[in-house]
Amino acid sequence: MLKNKEIQQFLLIIGTFSLISAIVVALFSPIFAVIVLLIASILILFFLSFTRWRYREIERLANYLRRIAAGDITFDIRDNQEGELSILKNEIYKVTQMLSEKSIDLQQEKTKLTDAISDISHQLKTPLTSMMMMTDLLKRPNLPDKKKEEFLHQMQTQINRLEWLVSSLLKLAKIDAGTVPFKKEKIPVQTVINKAIEPIEIQMEIKEQSLSINGEEDAYFYGDSKWTIEAITNIVKNCIEHTPKGGKISISFLENALFTQITIADNGIGIPKEDLPHIFKRFYKGKNTSDESVGIGLALARSIIDNQNGDIEVESEVGKGTTFKIKFYKQIV
């Protein structure tokens, strides 16, 4: 402590001042000069004792920070006394708790990222392995032309599946990273629905499914047309996959003072009760999931809707069908 230059300078100034005061007082009364020196010495001793105590408290704070840096977050340095040091202790404790929570969140994010990479690897590995096998088969010189056409068709299907998967994963990654600038425009619901079903009309025709659309012609919501079309397309596509040949799919919409609602329903195989809480999770495949599904479409749809001040919920009964309800709120609720 006495090696501290600030303390040395303070003691030098106080000592010099006390000595000069004692000399001046001694000209009038030697006894008063002794009293002045005694009082000055006592004050200096009190100052040194107080400074020593503060140094110990600061050293304790330093040790606490070292323990935190080493990963020990169990030590509690808070106290309920008044004073600058007590305030400093409490503020440091708050900061360390925040850092601890951030560290836990970061570790959880790393775990999620690892799991996501593992899932993506698995999803990409299956079609790639299938295409490699078919490529080897196509190399056979005596392979019939009919088989070649069949393998080529299967390879094209796998390529399309890979293209859609990679595209969807990139979109999800952009949304998660917060780099997607969602627009806030007034959009007619009818227009969005018409554009959303265009790319999947052929799928419905192949499965001989009927589609009905009902709603208020002037209904609208505020959002991003392009991304909303993506979300609705994925939901309708999910209905197509889980509705048998000749089934029915309906889309209805309405608007009120609080929100605009779009309802998409089918009379397909339905979703088991135990799968309902998980269908919007990435790569989740329930009991009734079709072989074509990779478990990414509904996750992407939910991310898009959530980022536009919206909400999506699902109701389903096995053997009777599934209903998706999308709500775009006109103000934050």
Sequence and secondary structure as in RCSB ss.txt:
>XXXX:A:sequence
MLKNKEIQQFLLIIGTFSLISAIVVALFSPIFAVIVLLIASILILFFLSFTRWRYREIERLANYLRRIAAGDITF
DIRDNQEGELSILKNEIYKVTQMLSEKSIDLQQEKTKLTDAISDISHQLKTPLTSMMMMTDLLKRPNLPDKKKEE
FLHQMQTQINRLEWLVSSLLKLAKIDAGTVPFKKEKIPVQTVINKAIEPIEIQMEIKEQSLSINGEEDAYFYGDS
KWTIEAITNIVKNCIEHTPKGGKISISFLENALFTQITIADNGIGIPKEDLPHIFKRFYKGKNTSDESVGIGLAL
ARSIIDNQNGDIEVESEVGKGTTFKIKFYKQIV
>XXXX:A:secstr
 TT HHHHHHHHHHHHHHHHHHHHHHTT HHHHHHHHHHHHHHHHHHHHHHHHHHHHHHHHHHHHHHHHTT    
       SHHHHHHHHHHHHHHHHHHHHHHHHHHHHHHHHHHHHHHHHHHHHHHHHHHHHHHHT TT  HHHHHH
HHHHHHHHHHHHHHHHHHHHHHHHHHHT      EEEEHHHHHHHHHGGGHHHHHHTT EEEEEE TT EEEE H
HHHHHHHHHHHHHHHHTS TT EEEEEEEE SSEEEEEEEE SS   TTTGGGTTSTT   TT  TT  S HHHH
HHHHHHTTTEEEEEEEETTTEEEEEEEEESS  
